[in-house]
Amino acid sequence: MEFGEVTLYPVNGHGPEDVVVDGEGRIYTGVDDGRILRLSPDGQHIDVIADTGGRPLGLELHGEDELLICDARAGLLVVPLAGGAVSTLATSALGLDFVFCNNAAVASDGTIYFTDSSRRFGIDNWRDDLIEQTAGGRLLRRSPDGSIDLLVDGLRFANGVALAPDESFVAVAETGAFGVSRVRLSDGHVDPLVENLWGFPDNISTGTDGLIWITQASPRVAALDVVRRLPAVLRAGIRRLPTSLQPRPGREVGVLGVAADGRVVHSFRGEIPGFHMLVGVREWRGRLYFGSLEESAIAVTPTIG
């Protein structure tokens, strides 16, 4: 299904990657200069509530009065929803500094599930990880007491995170594997939620409708599929080429609304005028809110059927 009518809410910044909506309908996003923005429900008024000094990516509500921030440069952070000082929860885990803290989900007891996308390549070189397929991504769990343990290692560009509505499993997107996996929290068993996607999955989130919403930022690139089959030394050479000569993403985007059993309930795919690289999605009371890695606006749909 195509997207239909989509409204753009301009933001005074570039790359509002993720979006989250609070109980009053206010919209939060982070832009690439480090600012955390809060938009009024109609998008007409924007407040700056914090500045991480880094590059904020995934956002989640944390308790009743805080915003959790995955910052690609500064780590796992929180800030009051009302605005104020940024506090650091973690910058490393299990003896390794975070290289690319990316996305998270927060359980009802305050446990945080989050990804560190790569052991080698940070936010400025994200394409390199997809070319070289380093499989160095981690899914981590921070308990309310502050301890952090490893749930899954060896992920191919670990990205979006979402919890099942009953919190029986955590879903994690692997951008480099074109799929989303379920990690059962009772025993750690891992199996596919969705696989062989037509595009690159990025952020994911659990909606107020109980579905897990999955972005597809751009279509799979045939040239990149060829490059990924080359020997490692050739892949390394290609990633050193100027970006303009590397495989480039297209403007088509998509989102899926998926039930906990993997059944696809909603599927949207197509081009959105003035909007591409759709990397963040949030369903709130029947509407979808989209973030972008490249635009200077968030996009909002009417109520979906």
TORPALO-705555 format. One record per residue: chain; residue number from 0; x, y, z of N, C-alpha, C, O in turn. Coordinates in steps of 0.02 Angstrom, whole numbers. Each point is the difference from the previous one (the first is absolute). Layout:
% TORPALO-705555
SITE   cadena   num      n_x      n_y      n_z     ca_x     ca_y     ca_z      c_x      c_y      c_z      o_x      o_y      o_z
SITE        A   NUM        X        Y        Z        X        Y        Z        X        Y        Z        X        Y        Z
...
***
This chain:
% TORPALO-705555
SITE   cadena   num      n_x      n_y      n_z     ca_x     ca_y     ca_z      c_x      c_y      c_z      o_x      o_y      o_z
SITE        A     0       42      -60        0      -42       60        0       44       62        0       51        3       34
SITE        A     1      -72       47      -73       38       63        0      -18       41       62      -49      -13       34
SITE        A     2       91       64      -21       -8       39       61      -61       47       -1      -29       14       52
SITE        A     3       11       10     -110      -55       48       -3       23       68       26       58       18       -7
SITE        A     4     -104       19       36       15       68       24       45       -2       61      -15      -33       49
SITE        A     5       71       68      -53       47        6       55       16       74       10       14       36      -48
SITE        A     6      -16      -13      110       15       70       16       70        5       28       19      -39       44
SITE        A     7       19       88      -68       68       12       26       -2       54       53      -29       53      -10
SITE        A     8       61      -67       67        9       50       53       74       22       -2       43      -37       24
SITE        A     9      -28       95      -51       70       22       -2       29        7       71      -34       19       47
SITE        A    10       98      -35      -42       37       11       62       60       45      -16       24        0      -56
SITE        A    11       -2       36      105       56       46      -11       66      -36       10       42       20       41
SITE        A    12      -33      -72      -80       61      -40        4       -1      -54      -53      -49       -7      -37
SITE        A    13      104      -30       32        7      -51      -52        1      -70       31       31      -11       53
SITE        A    14      -65      -35      -87        5      -70       20      -37      -19       64       31      -28       45
SITE        A    15      -96       43      -39      -38      -21       59      -12      -76       -3      -52      -23      -22
SITE        A    16      101      -15       46        2      -71      -15      -57      -40       30      -31      -41      -34
SITE        A    17       16       52       98      -52      -39       33      -54       46       26       11       61        6
SITE        A    18      -68      -89       10      -56       39       27      -33      -39       56       -4      -62       -3
SITE        A    19      -18       98       54      -40      -30       53      -53       50       19       11       60       -3
SITE        A    20      -70      -85       24      -57       43       16      -20      -12       72       -8      -58       21
SITE        A    21       -2      112       18      -20       -9       70      -76       -2        6      -36        5      -49
SITE        A    22       12      -12      110      -71       -7       12      -42       60      -20      -60       -7       -8
SITE        A    23       91       65        1      -35       60      -22        5       11      -75      -24       51      -26
SITE        A    24       54      -98      -10        6        7      -72       59       41      -23        7       14      -59
SITE        A    25       36        7      106       59       38      -20       52      -47      -29        6      -58       21
SITE        A    26       32       82      -70       45      -41      -39       73       19       17       17       59        1
SITE        A    27       23     -109       11       71       11       16       43      -30      -55      -15      -53      -26
SITE        A    28       69       88       10       47      -25      -49       69       30       15        5       48       38
SITE        A    29       47      -76      -67       67       26        7       30       14      -68      -11      -38      -47
SITE        A    30       50       91       41       30       19      -64       76       -5        4       28      -10       54
SITE        A    31        4       17     -112       70      -20       -3       49       49       33       60      -15        4
SITE        A    32      -84       72       20       45       44       37       -4      -13       75       31       37       40
SITE        A    33      -68      -88      -19       -3      -20       70      -62       22       37      -11      -22       56
SITE        A    34      -30       66      -86      -58       25       36      -57      -51        2      -11      -37      -48
SITE        A    35      -24       37      104      -61      -39        8      -58       50       -3       -4       48       38
SITE        A    36      -42      -60      -85      -55       46      -14      -66      -30       23      -11      -60       -3
SITE        A    37      -34      104       26      -69      -20       16      -47       42      -42        1       61        4
SITE        A    38      -42      -94      -44      -49       34      -43      -69       -4       32      -17      -51       31
SITE        A    39      -22      103      -39      -69       -3       20      -37      -51      -43       25      -16      -54
SITE        A    40      -82       -9       76      -35      -52      -39      -14       18      -72       -2      -44      -43
SITE        A    41       -7      109       29      -13       21      -69       64       18      -37       -3       20      -59
SITE        A    42       60      -26       92       64       15      -32       16       73       -7       51       18      -31
SITE        A    43      -93       27       58        9       71      -11       49       33       48       26       54      -15
SITE        A    44      -13      -85       71       44       30       50       55      -49       18      -14      -59       11
SITE        A    45       75       82       -7       58      -42       14       39       28       59       17       59        1
SITE        A    46       -4     -101       48       44       17       57       62      -43       -2       -3      -58      -19
SITE        A    47       59       87       39       61      -39       10        2      -20       73        3       44       44
SITE        A    48       -4     -109      -29        0      -21       70       69      -21       25       10       -4       60
SITE        A    49       37       -9     -106       66      -21       21       48        1      -59      -21        5      -58
SITE        A    50       85      -10       73       52       -7      -51       48      -53       26       32       10       52
SITE        A    51      -26      -65      -88       43      -55       23       74       13      -15       43      -32       29
SITE        A    52      -29       79      -75       68       10      -21       24      -54      -47       59        0      -19
SITE        A    53     -102      -47        0       19      -55      -44      -48       -5      -59      -18       50      -31
SITE        A    54       -2     -113       16      -46      -12      -54      -56      -46       26        7      -61        0
SITE        A    55      -63       90       23      -55      -41       25      -33      -40      -56      -13       25      -54
SITE        A    56        0      -89       70      -34      -44      -48      -66      -24       32      -48       37        1
SITE        A    57       47      -99       25      -62      -27       28      -23       36       62       40       18       43
SITE        A    58     -106       -8      -38      -31       32       58      -56      -44       27      -34      -35      -37
SITE        A    59       26       36      104      -55      -37       32      -20       37       63       41       34       31
SITE        A    60     -105      -39      -13      -21       25       65       29      -45       53        1      -61       -7
SITE        A    61       22       93       62       34      -37       54      -34       20       65       12       54       27
SITE        A    62      -55      -98       -1      -40       19       58      -51       52      -19      -19        6      -59
SITE        A    63       -4       33      108      -53       48      -12       26       69      -22      -37       40      -28
SITE        A    64      101      -27       41       23       69      -10       68        6      -32       31       53        5
SITE        A    65       -6     -106      -37       66        4      -31       -3      -26      -72      -44      -39      -18
SITE        A    66       92       61      -21       10      -23      -68       67      -37       -2       51       27       20
SITE        A    67      -53      -88      -45       61      -38      -11       27       15      -69      -38        3      -48
SITE        A    68      104        7       43       32       18      -63       57      -49      -14       44       -8       42
SITE        A    69      -45      -23     -101       59      -36      -24       40       49      -43      -22       19      -54
SITE        A    70       79        1       78       41       48      -36       60      -36      -29       39      -32       35
SITE        A    71      -31       37     -101       53      -37      -35       69       19       24       47      -39       -7
SITE        A    72      -39       99       34       65       23       23        6       -1       76       54      -12       27
SITE        A    73     -108       26        9        3       10       72      -25      -58       42        9       -1       60
SITE        A    74      -42      -48      -92      -22      -59       37      -74        2       18      -41       32      -33
SITE        A    75       24      -67       87      -69       -7       23      -14       56       51       33        4       52
SITE        A    76      -82       39      -67      -11       61       38      -74        5       21      -43      -34      -29
SITE        A    77       29       77       78      -68       19       17       -2       76       12       49       30       20
SITE        A    78     -109       -1      -33      -11       71       12      -72        8       23      -43      -38      -23
SITE        A    79       28       84       68      -70       12       20      -43       21      -60       23       38      -43
SITE        A    80      -84      -62       40      -46       20      -53      -12       76        1      -11       31      -52
SITE        A    81       14       -3      111      -10       72        7       60       40      -24       -4       61       -6
SITE        A    82       60      -95       -7       62       34      -20       47        5       58      -20        2       58
SITE        A    83       85        1      -73       49        6       52       64      -35      -17       15      -13      -59
SITE        A    84       24       -3      110       66      -30       -9       -6      -72      -24      -45      -37       19
SITE        A    85       92       18      -62        4      -69      -25       42      -41       49       53       22       21
SITE        A    86      -78      -82       -4       37      -46       44       21      -61      -41      -37      -24      -43
SITE        A    87       97        0       58       27      -59      -35      -14      -63       39       17       -4       59
SITE        A    88      -48      -45      -91      -12      -65       31       57      -48      -13       19      -39       44
SITE        A    89       10       40     -105       54      -46      -17       35       23      -63      -31       28      -45
SITE        A    90       96      -41       42       39       12      -60       39      -62      -21       35        0      -51
SITE        A    91      -41      -54       89       34      -62      -16      -37      -58       33      -42       10       43
SITE        A    92       59      -70      -65      -28      -60       30       46      -59      -12       27       -9      -55
SITE        A    93      -18      -30      106       38      -63       -5       70       12      -28       26      -39      -39
SITE        A    94        5       95       61       68       14      -18       10       33      -67       57       11      -21
SITE        A    95     -111        6      -14        5       32      -65      -37       66        0      -59        2       19
SITE        A    96       91       51      -40      -34       64       -8      -52       -7      -56       10      -36      -48
SITE        A    97      -65       73       55      -48        2      -55       31       35      -59       31       53        7
SITE        A    98      -40      -81      -66       23       31      -62      -57       35      -35       10       51      -33
SITE        A    99      -72      -78       41      -56       24      -40      -65      -17       37      -39      -41      -23
SITE        A   100       28       74       80      -62      -11       38      -58       24      -43        0       57      -23
SITE        A   101      -51      -99       11      -45       13      -55      -74        5       19      -31       52      -12
SITE        A   102        2     -104       41      -72       -1       12      -16      -41       62       41      -40       21
SITE        A   103     -101       51        8      -16      -31       64      -74      -13        8      -41       27      -38
SITE        A   104       25      -68       87      -69      -10       24        4       -4       75       49      -25       28
SITE        A   105     -102       50        6       -1        3       73      -57      -43       26      -58       10      -20
SITE        A   106       74      -57       64      -51      -44       29      -37       36       57       21       53       23
SITE        A   107      -75      -82       -1      -42       30       52       36        7       67      -17       43       40
SITE        A   108       68      -85      -28       38        5       62       61       45       -5       39        5       47
SITE        A   109      -30       27     -106       57       45      -10       60      -32      -33       49       34      -14
SITE        A   110      -52     -100        1       55      -32      -36        4       29      -71      -51       10      -33
SITE        A   111      113        3       11       11       29      -66       35      -50      -45       52      -28       19
SITE        A   112      -80       15      -76       30      -42      -51       25       47      -56      -38       41      -24
SITE        A   113      101      -47        5       27       47      -48       55      -31      -43       28      -52       18
SITE        A   114      -14       84      -74       49      -25      -47       62       44       -3       -4       61        5
SITE        A   115       61      -93      -15       62       31      -21       15      -30      -68       17      -59       -6
SITE        A   116      -23       99      -47       -7      -26      -68       63      -35      -26       -5      -48      -38
SITE        A   117       64       71       58       61      -24      -31       58        6       49        2       45       42
SITE        A   118       45      -90      -47       61        5       39       53       43      -34       48       22       31
SITE        A   119      -57       -9      -97       52       34      -38      -20       68      -26       41       47        0
SITE        A   120     -102      -40      -22      -19       60      -37      -54       40       37      -51      -27       20
SITE        A   121       65       91      -10      -47       44       34      -49       32      -48       -3      -19      -59
SITE        A   122      -34       68       83      -53       32      -37       25       32      -65      -37        2      -49
SITE        A   123       98       23       48       25       34      -60       17      -49      -56        8       20      -57
SITE        A   124       -3      -84       74       20      -50      -50      -47      -60        0       21      -57       -9
SITE        A   125      -86       71       18      -48      -55        5       -3      -41      -64      -12      -61        3
SITE        A   126       22       92      -61       -2      -38      -63       55      -54       -1       -9      -53      -29
SITE        A   127       66       69       59       56      -46       -1      -16      -67       32       22      -52      -23
SITE        A   128      -61       55       78      -18      -63       33      -44      -43      -45        7      -61       -1
SITE        A   129      -53       93      -36      -43      -38      -45       40      -31      -58      -16      -54      -24
SITE        A   130       68       90        1       41      -27      -54       44      -57       25        5      -52      -33
SITE        A   131       27       61       90       48      -50       24      -32      -57       39       31      -51       11
SITE        A   132      -95       60       11      -35      -52       37       40      -24       60       17      -59        5
SITE        A   133       -2      105       40       43      -18       56      -33      -45       51       34      -34       37
SITE        A   134     -101       33      -35      -37      -42       48       25       11       71       12      -47       37
SITE        A   135       -3      111      -20       25       17       67      -52       35       43       19       31       50
SITE        A   136      -82      -35      -69      -52       34       39      -22      -39       61        2      -62        1
SITE        A   137      -24       99       51      -21      -32       62      -70       23       20      -18       58      -10
SITE        A   138      -20     -103       40      -62       16       34       14       -7       74       18      -54       24
SITE        A   139      -27      108       14       18        3       71      -61       14       43      -51       25      -24
SITE        A   140       57      -43       88      -55       12       48       29       35       61       46      -25       33
SITE        A   141      -76       83      -17       19       36       61      -55       -9       52      -57       22      -11
SITE        A   142       73      -54       66      -49      -11       53       -9       64       41       43       44       -3
SITE        A   143      -98      -38       40      -12       60       40       56       16       50        8       57       20
SITE        A   144       31     -109        1       55       13       46       62       26      -35       51       13       33
SITE        A   145      -54       -5      -99       57       28      -37       46      -52      -32       43       18      -40
SITE        A   146      -52      -81       57       43      -52      -30      -22      -13      -72      -59        7      -17
SITE        A   147      107      -24      -26      -13      -12      -70       25      -69      -19       55      -20       17
SITE        A   148      -98      -18      -52       21      -65      -25      -15       -5      -74      -38       39      -29
SITE        A   149       69      -89       -3       -5      -10      -72      -55      -51      -15        0      -55       29
SITE        A   150      -46       73      -73      -52      -48      -22       20      -35      -64       -5      -61       -5
SITE        A   151       28       99      -46       20      -29      -64       60       37      -27        3       62        3
SITE        A   152       45      -99      -29       60       29      -31        2      -22      -73      -38      -43      -21
SITE        A   153       83       74      -17       11      -20      -69      -55       21      -48       -9      -31      -52
SITE        A   154      -27       84       70      -54       24      -43       28       42      -58       49       36        8
SITE        A   155      -81      -42      -65       23       36      -60      -33       69       -2      -54        8      -27
SITE        A   156       88       39       56      -24       69       10      -64       -2       41      -55        9      -26
SITE        A   157       64      -19       92      -56        0       46      -32       69        1       34       50        4
SITE        A   158     -101      -48       -9      -33       64       -8      -60        5       46        8        1       61
SITE        A   159      -69        2      -88      -60       13       40      -15      -54       52       18      -58       -8
SITE        A   160      -51       80       62      -18      -45       56      -72       14       19      -22       58        3
SITE        A   161      -16     -112       11      -69        8       24      -18      -60       43       26      -55      -10
SITE        A   162      -69       66       59      -24      -53       43      -68      -25      -23      -41       38      -24
SITE        A   163       30     -104       32      -67      -26      -10      -48       33       49       22       19       55
SITE        A   164      -86      -11      -72      -47       31       46       -2      -32       69      -10       34       50
SITE        A   165       20     -100      -47        0      -35       65       71       -7       28       10      -32       52
SITE        A   166       39       63      -86       70        0       21       30      -70        4       46      -12       39
SITE        A   167      -73      -34      -79       28      -67       -1       62       -6      -43       40      -45       10
SITE        A   168      -33       90      -57       60        0      -42       18       71      -18      -41       45        2
SITE        A   169      104      -37      -22       24       64      -27       17      -13      -73       34      -49      -17
SITE        A   170      -56       95      -26       15       -5      -71       59       46      -16        5       55       28
SITE        A   171       39      -77      -72       58       40      -20        8       -4      -75       -1      -54      -29
SITE        A   172       10      112       -2       10        4      -73       74       -8      -16       43       29       33
SITE        A   173      -29      -69      -84       68       -4      -28       -3       30      -70      -24      -31      -47
SITE        A   174       49       92       41       -3       34      -64       38      -39      -54      -23       -6      -56
SITE        A   175       81      -21       75       41      -37      -49      -26      -68      -17       25      -32      -47
SITE        A   176      -76        7       83      -29      -66      -14      -70        5      -28      -31      -51      -15
SITE        A   177        5      113        8      -67       12      -29      -55      -37       39      -45      -29      -30
SITE        A   178       51       31       96      -51      -34       39       -3       25       72       41       40       22
SITE        A   179      -92      -65       13      -10       15       71       -8      -65       37      -40      -43      -20
SITE        A   180       78       35       74       -2      -62       40      -36       11       65       -3       55       27
SITE        A   181      -25     -111        0      -28       -1       67       49      -34       47       27      -53      -16
SITE        A   182      -15       83       73       41      -31       51      -45      -14       60      -22       46       35
SITE        A   183        8     -110      -23      -45      -19       54       34       13       67       55      -25       12
SITE        A   184      -88       62       31       32       21       62        0      -55       53       36        5       50
SITE        A   185      -76      -56      -59       -1      -54       49       62      -44       -5       24      -26       51
SITE        A   186        2       17     -112       56      -45       -8       53       23      -51       49      -35      -12
SITE        A   187      -59       94      -18       49       27      -48       -5      -28      -70       42       16      -42
SITE        A   188      -92      -58       29       -7      -29      -67      -12       55      -51      -39       46       12
SITE        A   189       72      -51      -70       -5       50      -53      -31      -32      -62       22      -53      -22
SITE        A   190      -74       86       -6      -29      -23      -62      -24       61      -40       -5       54       28
SITE        A   191      -10      -62      -92      -20       57      -41      -71       24       17      -45      -40       12
SITE        A   192       37      105      -10      -67       30        1      -22       14      -71      -53      -21      -21
SITE        A   193       95       56      -17       -8        8      -72       69       -6      -31       49       19       30
SITE        A   194      -46      -45      -91       65       -8      -33       -7       14      -75      -55        4      -27
SITE        A   195      113        2       -5        4       13      -72      -42       60      -21      -39       -4      -47
SITE        A   196       48       59       83      -36       62      -16       25       29      -66       57      -10      -19
SITE        A   197     -101       48      -15       20       30      -63       46       61       10       35       21      -46
SITE        A   198      -35        7      107       40       58       15       42       -8       62        0      -53       31
SITE        A   199       37      105      -14       43       -1       59      -40       18       62      -24       56        6
SITE        A   200       15     -103       41      -35       18       62       43       45       44       60       -9        3
SITE        A   201      -93       56       29       37       47       43      -34       -1       69       -2      -53       32
SITE        A   202      -23      110       -8      -32        0       66      -66      -39       -2      -33       -3      -51
SITE        A   203       16      -26      108      -64      -33        9      -29       23       67       37       25       42
SITE        A   204     -102      -34      -32      -32       21       62      -65      -38       10      -29      -26      -47
SITE        A   205        6       24      109      -64      -31       16      -53       55        5        8       48       37
SITE        A   206      -62      -56      -75      -51       52       -3      -52       -7       54       -2      -50       36
SITE        A   207      -40      100      -29      -56       -3       47      -51      -52      -23      -44      -19       38
SITE        A   208       50       -3     -101      -44      -52      -27       25      -70       14      -32      -49      -20
SITE        A   209       90       43       55       27      -65       15       41      -32      -55       25      -55        8
SITE        A   210      -17       90      -64       40      -25      -56       72       24        6       13       52       30
SITE        A   211       32      -91      -58       70       22       -6        8       31      -69      -11      -32      -51
SITE        A   212       30       96       51        6       38      -62       72        2      -22       45       14       39
SITE        A   213      -34      -30     -102       67       -9      -28       10       46      -60      -40        0      -46
SITE        A   214       92       40       48       15       42      -58       42      -38      -52       36      -47       17
SITE        A   215      -43       68      -79       46      -19      -52       23       65      -34      -38       32      -36
SITE        A   216      100      -14       51       25       67      -17        8       11      -74       -9       56      -24
SITE        A   217       26     -108      -13        9        5      -72        4      -71      -27       11      -47       38
SITE        A   218      -21       39     -104        2      -67      -28       70      -31        2       50       35        2
SITE        A   219      -49     -101       -2       64      -34       -8       32       22      -65      -34       13      -50
SITE        A   220      100       -7       51       38       24      -57       35      -59      -33       42      -33       32
SITE        A   221      -59       20      -95       28      -58      -34       77        2       -1       32      -51       10
SITE        A   222       -4      110      -21       73        6       -2       31      -17       68       54      -29        3
SITE        A   223      -89       48       51       26      -16       66       -2      -75       13       45      -28       31
SITE        A   224      -98       -5      -54       -3      -73        8       58      -33      -35       27      -49       25
SITE        A   225       -7       75      -83       58      -27      -35       64       13       39       41      -45        9
SITE        A   226      -33      107       16       59       18       38        8      -44       61       56      -20       17
SITE        A   227     -111        5       17        3      -39       62       22      -72      -11       19      -35       47
SITE        A   228      -21       12     -110       23      -68      -15       74       -2      -19       28      -54      -10
SITE        A   229        4      112        4       70        3      -19       45      -19       59      -22        2       57
SITE        A   230       85      -21      -71       48      -12       54        9       62       44      -11       56      -23
SITE        A   231       30      -67       85        5       54       48       46       57      -23      -16       58       11
SITE        A   232       71      -75      -43       47       52      -21      -32       46      -52       14       60       -1
SITE        A   233      -56      -88      -43      -33       41      -50      -56       42       31       -9       58      -19
SITE        A   234      -27      -86       68      -51       39       34       31       59       35      -27       56       -1
SITE        A   235       85      -67       32       34       55       35       21       54      -49       -3       59       17
SITE        A   236       23      -78      -78       19       49      -49      -59       42      -23        6       60      -11
SITE        A   237      -64      -92        3      -59       36      -23      -24       50       53      -22       55      -18
SITE        A   238       26      -73       80      -23       47       52       45       61        5      -19       51       29
SITE        A   239       80      -55      -56       45       58        1      -12       47      -58       28       55       -3
SITE        A   240      -71      -75      -44      -18       44      -54      -40       60       26      -32       -6       53
SITE        A   241       32       62      -89      -44       55       20      -72      -23        3      -21      -43      -39
SITE        A   242      -18       72       85      -70      -21        8      -38        4      -66      -44      -41      -13
SITE        A   243       60       90      -28      -35        9      -64        9      -60      -46      -40      -10      -46
SITE        A   244       93      -30       56       14      -57      -42      -23      -66       31        4      -52      -32
SITE        A   245      -28       54       94      -24      -60       33      -73      -12      -18      -34       45      -24
SITE        A   246        9     -108       34      -71      -13      -12      -44       49       39       12       12       59
SITE        A   247      -63       16      -93      -41       53       30      -71      -25       14      -27      -38      -40
SITE        A   248       -3       60       96      -68      -20       15      -50       37      -44       14       55      -25
SITE        A   249      -73      -85       14      -53       31      -38      -47       40       46        9        0       61
SITE        A   250      -59       32      -91      -46       43       37      -62      -38       24      -39       27       40
SITE        A   251       27      -86      -64      -58      -38       22       10      -22       73       55      -18       20
SITE        A   252     -109       22       19        4      -18       71      -59      -45       17      -46       -9      -40
SITE        A   253       48      -20      100      -55      -43       21       -4       -8       75       50       11       35
SITE        A   254     -108      -31      -11       -9      -19       70      -47      -61        2      -45       -7      -41
SITE        A   255       57      -35       90      -42      -58       13      -27        4       71       36       22       46
SITE        A   256      -99      -42      -37      -28      -10       66       -9      -75       10      -41      -30      -35
SITE        A   257       78        1       81        5      -73        6      -24      -23       68       18       30       51
SITE        A   258      -60      -82      -49      -22      -29       62       56      -40       32       50      -16      -32
SITE        A   259      -59       -1       95       53      -36       37       16      -68      -29       54      -26       10
SITE        A   260     -102       -4      -48       13      -64      -32       32        6      -68        9      -50      -35
SITE        A   261        8      112       14       31       11      -65      -48       15      -56       21       12      -57
SITE        A   262      -86      -14       71      -50       15      -51        2       74      -18       -3       42       45
SITE        A   263        6      -26     -110        1       69      -22      -72       26       -3      -41      -26      -38
SITE        A   264       27       76       79      -67       29        4       -6       61      -46      -51       10      -33
SITE        A   265      103       31       30        2       59      -43       65        0      -39       53      -18       27
SITE        A   266      -57       39      -89       60        6      -42       -7       61      -45      -47        3      -40
SITE        A   267       92       45       48        1       60      -41       67        4      -37       52      -13       29
SITE        A   268      -56       31      -93       61        5      -40      -10       50      -55      -52        2      -32
SITE        A   269      102       39       20       -3       48      -55       44       59       14       40        0       46
SITE        A   270      -48       52      -87       37       62       10      -45       52       34      -60        4      -15
SITE        A   271       89       34       61      -35       54       33       30       66      -26       59       12       11
SITE        A   272      -98       30      -44       28       62      -27       35       41       55      -29       13       52
SITE        A   273       90        7      -66       38       41       47       27      -37       60       21       31       48
SITE        A   274      -22      -98      -50       21      -38       59       30      -66      -22      -31      -37      -39
SITE        A   275       92       22       63       30      -65      -16       44      -22       59        5       36       50
SITE        A   276       26      -94      -56       39      -31       54      -41       -1       65       20       28       51
SITE        A   277      -77      -62      -56      -46       -6       57       31      -51       49       -1      -60      -14
SITE        A   278       27       84       70       36      -44       46      -32       -5       69       22      -40       41
SITE        A   279      -75       79      -28      -34       -3       65      -75       -4      -10      -27       33      -44
SITE        A   280       -6      -74       84      -73       -6       -4      -29       -7       70       28      -34       43
SITE        A   281      -84       68      -33      -36       -5       64      -75        1      -15      -25       47      -31
SITE        A   282      -11      -99       52      -73        2       -4      -27       25       66       19      -25       53
SITE        A   283      -63       75      -57      -32       28       60      -72       16      -16      -16       45      -39
SITE        A   284      -28      -83       70      -72        9       -7      -22        2      -73      -41       41      -21
SITE        A   285       69      -87      -18      -22       -9      -68       36       40      -53      -11      -11      -60
SITE        A   286       54       56       80       39       39      -48       73      -25        1       24      -25       51
SITE        A   287       11       33     -106       70      -18       -5       42       63       -5      -16       47      -37
SITE        A   288       71      -47       75       47       55        1       68      -26      -25       24      -51       25
SITE        A   289        5       85      -74       61      -25      -32       59       48       11       -8       61       -2
SITE        A   290       66      -90       16       62       38        2       42      -16      -62      -11      -49      -34
SITE        A   291       59       93       21       43       -8      -59       73       15       17       14       44       40
SITE        A   292       30      -81      -70       72       12        9       23       60      -40       52       29       16
SITE        A   293      -89       -9      -68       24       49      -47      -42       63       -6       25       52      -23
SITE        A   294      -88      -53       44      -44       57       -9        4       49       58       36      -12       48
SITE        A   295      -73       68      -53       -5       49       54      -73        6       21      -24       54       13
SITE        A   296       -9     -111      -10      -70       -3       20      -16      -70       24       34      -48      -19
SITE        A   297      -87       42       60      -29      -65       13      -64       -4      -41      -28       52      -20
SITE        A   298        3     -112        8      -60      -10      -41      -53      -34       43       16      -42       42
SITE        A   299      -78       61      -53      -56      -26       39      -56      -21      -47      -18       37      -46
SITE        A   300      -10      -97       57      -55      -24      -41      -67       16       34       -2       12       60
SITE        A   301      -52      -13      -98      -66        0       32       -9      -66       38       43      -44       -3
SITE        A   302      -98       37       37      -15      -63       35       -4      -56      -50      -34        5      -51
SITE        A   303       69      -60       65        1      -57      -46      -59      -46       16      -25       -2       56
SITE        A   304        4      -35     -107      -56      -45        8       20      -65       34      -42      -43       11
***
